[in-house]
Amino acid sequence: MSFKRYEADDFVVSSDSITSTLWSTNTPTLTEFYTSSVQSAGSSGNFYLSVFETSSFTNVQFDIAYADVEGSGSSYYSSTVVGKSPSLSIYGQYRALILEDENKSFTFGVGNNVHTAENFWVLSTERARYKESLFPGSLNLQLSGSNGTIHLTDNSNDVLVNTFVGSSRVYQLISGSDGTAGTLANSGFVDASGSYGLVFPELGTILLNPQAISQSIHVDAVRTPNSTNGVNNETLFEAITLGKSFRLNSEETITSDYIFTRARNSEFNYTQNPTFISGSTGEVIYNSFINNPQTYITTIGMYNDTNELVAVAKLSRPLIKDFTKEALVRVKLDF
């Protein structure tokens, strides 16, 4: 076994973005949606509605929730405490997660067309469905109501600079497809209602603006105080089911460290294998290995400065080495 110290130019770092399908069906688009009566009737059904890809209810694809700053649209926890309900808890949860300030409010839209929202729907993709983040530009969601169908996407291809809400990257949810607005007149926004929502790729979360959706296709959120739990979740689920198309991919950045291991013609030609040396005299057993040695490189071990083995690279086949040959082995470490 021989050692050689790596030089600075032996290391190269590269980053690649890898995209893949989000849904457990391994297809980019969901066209069928199912909910479990057991889940919706349970205690969790007061807060969110889980959506599955098949009637076997094995893999949750995403959850639907409704948030309201006044606690409307769901049943109060106690009749003696007005406004305290699941919808208020959902609103507080996402305000803390996204806005990071309990005194701020959610706004949809940009520029002169901004709507301050007191309520919104949440589409939260199952964490097991995506790796690092949602892939901007891949979002295509159809919602259908009594006034037709809208095709929604994020505006990632229409903006030049990333924007953030709190510490979370955000895109506006607009009418269009594949990250681009469908019409230039309003850039995919709704007059006086802002955008259709907000998309947070790293959080795997989409917020939908009920006012813009109601204005476009007449899918309305119930804001009656102390009303039935889950009614607004079912409303959005029906709009998604009638739309029959929800396309979304995930994205992951793979950082690779390339380490170039060089064996020059004068290096690594001798072996320390004890079978080549006489145990009694310490002499080389085979004379041909004195002036014309040959070795076979099978493994590259990488050590730190304290001689601790930190990584091992195995060659697919032994690499012959002598004084007439040089070798360059590229080792790739992904993390």
HELIX and SHEET records of a PDB file:
HELIX    1   1 ALA A    8  ASP A   10  5                                   3    
HELIX    2   2 SER A   37  ALA A   41  1                                   5    
HELIX    3   3 SER A   43  ASN A   46  5                                   4    
HELIX    4   4 PRO A   86  TYR A   94  1                                   9    
HELIX    5   5 ARG A   95  LEU A   99  3                                   5    
HELIX    6   6 ARG A  127  ARG A  129  5                                   3    
HELIX    7   7 PRO A  210  ILE A  217  1                                   8    
HELIX    8   8 VAL A  231  GLY A  243  1                                  13    
HELIX    9   9 PRO A  274  PHE A  276  5                                   3    
HELIX   10  10 SER A  288  ASN A  291  1                                   4    
SHEET    1   A 3 PHE A  11  THR A  21  0                                        
SHEET    2   A 3 ASN A 249  ALA A 263 -1                                        
SHEET    3   A 3 SER A 133  LEU A 134 -1                                        
SHEET    1   B 3 PHE A  11  THR A  21  0                                        
SHEET    2   B 3 ASN A 249  ALA A 263 -1                                        
SHEET    3   B 3 ALA A 327  ASP A 334 -1                                        
SHEET    1   C 6 THR A  29  LEU A  30  0                                        
SHEET    2   C 6 PHE A 246  ARG A 247 -1                                        
SHEET    3   C 6 ASN A 140  GLY A 145 -1                                        
SHEET    4   C 6 GLY A 148  ASP A 154 -1                                        
SHEET    5   C 6 SER A 168  SER A 177 -1                                        
SHEET    6   C 6 THR A 163  VAL A 165 -1                                        
SHEET    1   D 6 THR A  29  LEU A  30  0                                        
SHEET    2   D 6 PHE A 246  ARG A 247 -1                                        
SHEET    3   D 6 ASN A 140  GLY A 145 -1                                        
SHEET    4   D 6 GLY A 148  ASP A 154 -1                                        
SHEET    5   D 6 SER A 168  SER A 177 -1                                        
SHEET    6   D 6 THR A 180  ALA A 181 -1                                        
SHEET    1   E10 THR A  29  LEU A  30  0                                        
SHEET    2   E10 PHE A 246  ARG A 247 -1                                        
SHEET    3   E10 ASN A 140  GLY A 145 -1                                        
SHEET    4   E10 GLY A 148  ASP A 154 -1                                        
SHEET    5   E10 SER A 168  SER A 177 -1                                        
SHEET    6   E10 GLY A 197  PHE A 200 -1                                        
SHEET    7   E10 THR A 205  LEU A 208 -1                                        
SHEET    8   E10 ASN A 119  THR A 125 -1                                        
SHEET    9   E10 VAL A  60  ASP A  68 -1                                        
SHEET   10   E10 TYR A  48  PHE A  52 -1                                        
SHEET    1   F 2 PHE A 106  VAL A 110  0                                        
SHEET    2   F 2 ASN A 113  ALA A 117 -1                                        
SHEET    1   G 2 THR A 295  TYR A 303  0                                        
SHEET    2   G 2 LEU A 309  LYS A 321 -1                                        
END                                                                             
